[in-house]
Amino acid sequence: MMEELLRQILVKLDKVEMNVGQFQSEVRGRFEQMDKRFEQIDQCFAQVDKRFKQIDQRFEQIDKRFEEIDKRFEQMTNVSLKLMNVLLK
């Protein structure tokens, strides 16, 4: 009777050990999947960062162009004022 009880306990312990092993294996697999997904996300963020840098550079170019346009308008205004002064005299 005692031997049978010990045998049942060992069988149950074997099952528990097997289930724990399967669980650990599944958890490892999930973590590996998560690691791969985080690598993909990191690559996406790197691409987004690169694109934002390009956009920032383009805005800098646009800002310079607007500065040039502002200078031209100022020059045109000055010329117009001088012409008006000459014409009004």
Secondary structure by P-SEA (a helix, b strand, c coil): caaaaaaaaaaaaaaaaaaaaaaaaaaaaaaaaaaaaaaaaaaaaaaaaaaaaaaaaaaaaaaaaaaaaaaaaaaaaaaaaaaaaaaac
